[in-house]
């Protein structure tokens, strides 16, 4: 159940946004948690294999992608602040900036995938690559969905569809995007760094 408080910037809901979006986010997080647990169990049984093939990954590209998503989440926070201040045009601009950073993430990850595919890496190559490709591609698809959501919210914001009083769509879209960012912040060290 959502609670409301009246603040300087209008009515604030906790949790922010639509409750249905939060249910969806928690369901998505549960699926990712199962994937992460399966990865951890498989890794414990095949430490040498995972350590060896982990070194074939481009951790520099993954670090740039981490910065891209963290930056995009900051832009989403600025968009929510803008709409709470009743500035729908600034809100839209911040959302477009977040979408651009999401696009940068997809570009970098796409180059990384192209390199692996050119080297002959497939899901069937070995257990490590099966998890690497499955987990990162599942996340990749969530980035695309998040970008679609942010584009829809940005278009509505630009046309004045949100206000200080009615902006749960911005908060819901922002919450989903933060979930995508959070998952990457777990995925990045799990796949690329932890030995």
QUIDA-V733966 format. One record per backbone hydrogen bond with DSSP energy under -0.5 kcal/mol. NH is the residue of the N-H (numbers start at 0). CO is the residue of the C=O. E is the energy in kcal/mol with one decimal. If there is no record, write none. Layout:
nh->NH co->CO e->E
nh->NH co->CO e->E
This chain:
nh->2 co->13 e->-2.3
nh->4 co->11 e->-1.9
nh->6 co->4 e->-0.5
nh->6 co->9 e->-2.3
nh->9 co->6 e->-1.6
nh->11 co->4 e->-2.7
nh->13 co->2 e->-2.5
nh->20 co->17 e->-0.6
nh->21 co->17 e->-1.3
nh->22 co->18 e->-1.9
nh->23 co->19 e->-2.2
nh->24 co->20 e->-2.8
nh->25 co->21 e->-2.5
nh->26 co->22 e->-2.0
nh->27 co->23 e->-2.4
nh->28 co->24 e->-2.7
nh->29 co->25 e->-1.9
nh->30 co->26 e->-1.8
nh->31 co->27 e->-2.5
nh->32 co->28 e->-2.5
nh->33 co->29 e->-1.9
nh->34 co->30 e->-2.1
nh->35 co->31 e->-2.9
nh->36 co->32 e->-2.4
nh->37 co->33 e->-2.5
nh->38 co->34 e->-2.4
nh->39 co->35 e->-2.5
nh->40 co->36 e->-2.4
nh->41 co->37 e->-2.5
nh->42 co->38 e->-2.7
nh->43 co->39 e->-2.0
nh->44 co->40 e->-1.2
nh->45 co->41 e->-1.0
nh->45 co->42 e->-0.6
nh->49 co->45 e->-2.5
nh->50 co->46 e->-2.8
nh->51 co->47 e->-2.5
nh->52 co->48 e->-2.3
nh->53 co->49 e->-1.9
nh->54 co->50 e->-0.9
nh->54 co->51 e->-0.7
nh->55 co->52 e->-1.3
nh->56 co->53 e->-1.5
nh->58 co->56 e->-1.2
nh->61 co->57 e->-1.9
nh->62 co->58 e->-2.0
nh->63 co->59 e->-2.3
nh->64 co->60 e->-2.2
nh->65 co->61 e->-1.9
nh->66 co->62 e->-2.3
nh->67 co->63 e->-2.3
nh->68 co->64 e->-2.3
nh->69 co->65 e->-2.5
nh->70 co->66 e->-2.6
nh->71 co->67 e->-2.2
nh->72 co->68 e->-2.3
nh->73 co->69 e->-1.9
nh->74 co->70 e->-2.2
nh->75 co->71 e->-2.0
nh->76 co->72 e->-2.2
nh->77 co->73 e->-2.2
nh->78 co->74 e->-2.0
nh->79 co->75 e->-2.4
nh->80 co->76 e->-2.3
nh->81 co->77 e->-2.4
nh->82 co->78 e->-2.3
nh->83 co->79 e->-2.2
nh->84 co->80 e->-1.1
nh->85 co->82 e->-1.7
nh->86 co->81 e->-2.8
nh->87 co->85 e->-0.8
nh->90 co->86 e->-2.0
nh->91 co->87 e->-2.1
nh->92 co->88 e->-2.2
nh->93 co->89 e->-2.4
nh->94 co->90 e->-2.1
nh->95 co->91 e->-2.5
nh->96 co->92 e->-2.0
nh->97 co->93 e->-2.0
nh->98 co->94 e->-2.4
nh->99 co->95 e->-2.3
nh->100 co->96 e->-1.9
nh->101 co->97 e->-2.1
nh->102 co->98 e->-2.4
nh->103 co->99 e->-2.0
nh->104 co->100 e->-2.2
nh->105 co->101 e->-2.3
nh->106 co->102 e->-2.4
nh->107 co->103 e->-2.6
nh->108 co->104 e->-2.7
nh->109 co->105 e->-2.6
nh->110 co->106 e->-2.2
nh->111 co->107 e->-2.1
nh->112 co->108 e->-2.7
nh->113 co->109 e->-2.6
nh->114 co->110 e->-2.1
nh->115 co->111 e->-2.0
nh->116 co->112 e->-3.0
nh->117 co->113 e->-2.3
nh->118 co->114 e->-1.4
nh->119 co->116 e->-1.4
nh->120 co->115 e->-2.6
nh->124 co->121 e->-1.5
nh->129 co->125 e->-2.0
nh->130 co->126 e->-2.0
nh->131 co->127 e->-3.1
nh->132 co->128 e->-2.8
nh->133 co->129 e->-2.0
nh->134 co->130 e->-3.0
nh->135 co->131 e->-2.3
nh->136 co->132 e->-2.2
nh->137 co->133 e->-2.2
nh->138 co->134 e->-2.1
nh->139 co->135 e->-2.6
nh->140 co->136 e->-2.4
nh->141 co->137 e->-1.3
nh->142 co->138 e->-2.1
nh->143 co->139 e->-2.0
nh->144 co->140 e->-2.3
nh->145 co->141 e->-2.7
nh->146 co->142 e->-2.5
nh->147 co->143 e->-2.3
nh->148 co->144 e->-2.4
nh->149 co->145 e->-2.6
nh->150 co->146 e->-2.7
nh->151 co->147 e->-2.3
nh->152 co->148 e->-2.5
nh->153 co->149 e->-2.8
nh->154 co->150 e->-2.6
nh->155 co->151 e->-2.0
nh->156 co->152 e->-2.7
nh->157 co->153 e->-2.8
nh->158 co->154 e->-1.5
nh->159 co->156 e->-1.8
nh->160 co->155 e->-3.1
nh->162 co->165 e->-2.0
nh->166 co->164 e->-0.5
nh->169 co->166 e->-0.6
nh->170 co->166 e->-1.8
nh->171 co->167 e->-2.8
nh->172 co->168 e->-2.5
nh->173 co->169 e->-2.5
nh->174 co->170 e->-2.5
nh->175 co->171 e->-2.2
nh->176 co->172 e->-2.2
nh->177 co->173 e->-2.5
nh->178 co->174 e->-1.8
nh->179 co->175 e->-2.0
nh->180 co->176 e->-2.1
nh->181 co->177 e->-2.9
nh->182 co->178 e->-2.5
nh->183 co->179 e->-1.7
nh->184 co->180 e->-2.2
nh->185 co->181 e->-1.0
nh->185 co->182 e->-0.7
nh->186 co->182 e->-2.9
nh->187 co->183 e->-3.3
nh->189 co->185 e->-1.7
nh->190 co->186 e->-2.8
nh->191 co->187 e->-2.5
nh->192 co->187 e->-0.6
nh->192 co->188 e->-1.1
nh->193 co->188 e->-3.3
